[in-house]
């Protein structure tokens, strides 16, 4: 009987999945993220990657559901902050198109967390900038300054949406 203590195994990496599936790490990344670029891989290759991930204990569906739950939690916290801390009251239509700006940030960031962070900083700066310009007392109607974040949204969507591709798995169940 072997009573030796087994070392705790580290979490599997993309390289582990790639080695088992017999593909590159880039292929594993593309298949697991569900990007549209997976259309260049055969159904057999995609299935091998998913089976290799499952054999290592990676539950892709559970990870996607977990990410959805975290996103819902953060959206709820953001809505609570907007009504309780930012404006101290609830008024119908108080989000004033911020959801559209959030979608534009995701497109601008090309569905990548670091790109979305950069987009959030850009749009946050535009929103703060319109308040600073109003406080500076420049001789422009405040309506034009309030329009600044939304004009930036339209400009970014006009330039970024042509090259941005949504994940292929967006809105679909696995296997569809």
ABEGO torsion letter per residue (X at the ends): XBABBBBBBBBBBAAAAAAAAGBBAAAAAAAAAGBAAAAABBAAAAAAAAAAAAAAGBBAAAAAAAAAAAAAAAAAAAAAAAAAAAAGBBBBGAAGGAAAAAAAAAAAAGGBAAAAAAAAAAAAAAAAAAAAAAAAGBBBBAAAAAAAAAAAAAAAAAAAAAABBBBAABGBBBGX
